């Protein structure tokens, strides 16, 4: 089991809520490969990385929304996307990330 999933299991056991974000597709010079994950706790604490730091803040924000409303989300960031520049994804790649609530 990955460190992210082990951490999520501990958080759930402790009564916390969490969401898991996974890189599901990359194009070009993406900072992390497909399959990279970050787990986010209901208070914003997190373990893992989906972009080496480039878009983590936007992904954490989406994960917190997912925790609040239990709805899956799909995010996409790319060099042509104004939001990608705003959050720091200037590597020339694009990434697509799936965010889902984690439940026991």
C-alpha angles and dihedrals in degrees: 000000000000123000089248094055093043089053091048091051090053092049092050091049088052090055096255126134123232146177131212123218119195130186102237101175139010135190129192120342098355116174096228132026127247109279095041111135144196125192118206126200124215091258094053098261111139144184125202135021138254098182111016088258100310100110102006094116092055091046092049090051091051090046091054089052089050090052090050098048103021091230124138117237134198117207130189127193126182141163091257092051112097089214090055091057090046092054095040108260097141096136094106095250137105129223135190118206130193117209121196136169116251115225131177 
